[in-house]
Amino acid sequence: MCDTMDTLADDIAQHPLARLHWEQLMSQRPMSKKLQLPSVCPSMEAKKIFEEERFAEGSKKYAYKYKYHCTQCGSDWEVVHDYYLNEDTEAQVEGFRTYRAVAGV
């Protein structure tokens, strides 16, 4: 599974780990802006690095970084969703990145 995910683009929201994270966040009850652990995928253990609201309280621009550990091969993955302010246009820019930080065996 990890070798297949490694061949996918790392900067899209549709990456399987980014999608797993988002779907778990949207389906948890009660609804919350913070992910409730453990991961719904039994082969991926999730650990929060950070979760915070960007720009100002009430902006609804939530940034997060999670580390996922594959219990099958030992790979470590990082799922990042963040925002930054483009100073030239004053636009809030959204970005995604999912990548293998440590390859397993």
LUMVO-75332 format. One record per residue (C-alpha): x, y, z. Coordinates in nm, 4 decimals. Layout:
<sites>
site c1:X | c2:Y | c3:Z
...
</sites>
This chain:
<sites>
site c1:0.0000 | c2:0.0000 | c3:0.0000
site c1:0.2732 | c2:0.2513 | c3:0.0935
site c1:0.4753 | c2:0.1871 | c3:-0.2224
site c1:0.1680 | c2:0.2641 | c3:-0.4346
site c1:0.0929 | c2:0.5840 | c3:-0.2381
site c1:0.4543 | c2:0.6938 | c3:-0.2848
site c1:0.3966 | c2:0.7224 | c3:-0.6621
site c1:0.1058 | c2:0.9682 | c3:-0.6253
site c1:0.1346 | c2:1.3462 | c3:-0.6358
site c1:0.2056 | c2:1.4778 | c3:-0.2855
site c1:0.0362 | c2:1.8172 | c3:-0.3189
site c1:-0.3252 | c2:1.7208 | c3:-0.3835
site c1:-0.6162 | c2:1.6870 | c3:-0.1435
site c1:-0.7180 | c2:1.3577 | c3:-0.3074
site c1:-0.4083 | c2:1.1705 | c3:-0.1863
site c1:-0.5381 | c2:0.8549 | c3:-0.0079
site c1:-0.4010 | c2:0.9569 | c3:0.3343
site c1:-0.5275 | c2:1.3143 | c3:0.3050
site c1:-0.8672 | c2:1.1772 | c3:0.2004
site c1:-0.8673 | c2:0.9267 | c3:0.4915
site c1:-0.7940 | c2:1.2121 | c3:0.7329
site c1:-1.0658 | c2:1.4387 | c3:0.5849
site c1:-1.3327 | c2:1.1656 | c3:0.5698
site c1:-1.2689 | c2:1.0659 | c3:0.9318
site c1:-1.2883 | c2:1.4312 | c3:1.0368
site c1:-1.6194 | c2:1.4818 | c3:0.8521
site c1:-1.7830 | c2:1.1601 | c3:0.9764
site c1:-1.6936 | c2:1.1806 | c3:1.3469
site c1:-1.9750 | c2:1.2435 | c3:1.5936
site c1:-2.0081 | c2:1.4734 | c3:1.7671
site c1:-1.8775 | c2:1.7074 | c3:1.4942
site c1:-1.5469 | c2:1.8707 | c3:1.5852
site c1:-1.2765 | c2:2.0732 | c3:1.4132
site c1:-1.0173 | c2:1.8486 | c3:1.5796
site c1:-0.9572 | c2:1.4896 | c3:1.4684
site c1:-1.0615 | c2:1.2261 | c3:1.7182
site c1:-0.8101 | c2:0.9426 | c3:1.7379
site c1:-0.7425 | c2:0.6577 | c3:1.6778
site c1:-0.7415 | c2:0.6434 | c3:1.2986
site c1:-1.0273 | c2:0.4485 | c3:1.1414
site c1:-0.7693 | c2:0.2677 | c3:0.9255
site c1:-0.6325 | c2:-0.0210 | c3:1.1350
site c1:-0.2952 | c2:-0.0252 | c3:0.9530
site c1:-0.2282 | c2:0.3477 | c3:1.0039
site c1:-0.1583 | c2:0.4927 | c3:1.3490
site c1:-0.2077 | c2:0.8706 | c3:1.3605
site c1:-0.0284 | c2:1.1194 | c3:1.5852
site c1:-0.1057 | c2:1.4909 | c3:1.5954
site c1:0.1840 | c2:1.7307 | c3:1.5345
site c1:-0.0381 | c2:2.0432 | c3:1.5377
site c1:-0.3951 | c2:2.1609 | c3:1.4766
site c1:-0.4861 | c2:2.5294 | c3:1.4859
site c1:-0.7058 | c2:2.7930 | c3:1.3311
site c1:-0.5164 | c2:3.0375 | c3:1.1086
site c1:-0.5527 | c2:3.4166 | c3:1.0783
site c1:-0.8112 | c2:3.4793 | c3:1.3535
site c1:-1.0627 | c2:3.2973 | c3:1.5694
site c1:-1.3724 | c2:3.2321 | c3:1.3618
site c1:-1.1848 | c2:3.2339 | c3:1.0289
site c1:-1.2668 | c2:2.8625 | c3:0.9793
site c1:-0.9239 | c2:2.8174 | c3:0.8191
site c1:-0.7933 | c2:2.5138 | c3:1.0061
site c1:-0.4350 | c2:2.3993 | c3:0.9613
site c1:-0.3038 | c2:2.0637 | c3:1.0743
site c1:-0.0090 | c2:1.8317 | c3:1.0514
site c1:-0.0351 | c2:1.4642 | c3:1.1422
site c1:0.2129 | c2:1.1808 | c3:1.1321
site c1:0.0765 | c2:0.8439 | c3:1.0182
site c1:0.2725 | c2:0.5265 | c3:1.0922
site c1:0.2064 | c2:0.2187 | c3:0.8773
site c1:0.1957 | c2:-0.0881 | c3:1.1008
site c1:0.2423 | c2:-0.3174 | c3:0.7977
site c1:0.5736 | c2:-0.1860 | c3:0.6588
site c1:0.6945 | c2:0.0685 | c3:0.9168
site c1:0.6736 | c2:0.3769 | c3:0.6917
site c1:0.6029 | c2:0.7165 | c3:0.8449
site c1:0.3880 | c2:0.9618 | c3:0.6485
site c1:0.3049 | c2:1.3251 | c3:0.7131
site c1:-0.0248 | c2:1.4851 | c3:0.6138
site c1:-0.0139 | c2:1.8661 | c3:0.6086
site c1:-0.2955 | c2:2.1114 | c3:0.5386
site c1:-0.2088 | c2:2.4753 | c3:0.5909
site c1:-0.2751 | c2:2.8328 | c3:0.4838
site c1:-0.0570 | c2:3.1348 | c3:0.4302
site c1:-0.1271 | c2:3.4952 | c3:0.3484
site c1:-0.0011 | c2:3.6172 | c3:0.0108
site c1:0.1238 | c2:3.9639 | c3:0.1016
site c1:0.1063 | c2:4.0928 | c3:-0.2563
site c1:-0.2599 | c2:4.0072 | c3:-0.3114
site c1:-0.3665 | c2:3.9677 | c3:0.0540
site c1:-0.5282 | c2:3.6374 | c3:-0.0471
site c1:-0.5437 | c2:3.3410 | c3:0.1892
site c1:-0.3762 | c2:3.0541 | c3:0.0035
site c1:-0.4532 | c2:2.6919 | c3:0.0922
site c1:-0.1992 | c2:2.4121 | c3:0.0497
site c1:-0.1831 | c2:2.0348 | c3:0.0915
site c1:0.1127 | c2:1.8017 | c3:0.1152
site c1:0.1250 | c2:1.4299 | c3:0.1926
site c1:0.4621 | c2:1.2573 | c3:0.1841
site c1:0.6533 | c2:0.9589 | c3:0.3154
site c1:0.8948 | c2:1.0893 | c3:0.5774
site c1:1.0548 | c2:0.7507 | c3:0.6571
site c1:1.0424 | c2:0.4507 | c3:0.4256
site c1:0.9572 | c2:0.1164 | c3:0.5784
site c1:1.0938 | c2:-0.2242 | c3:0.4913
</sites>
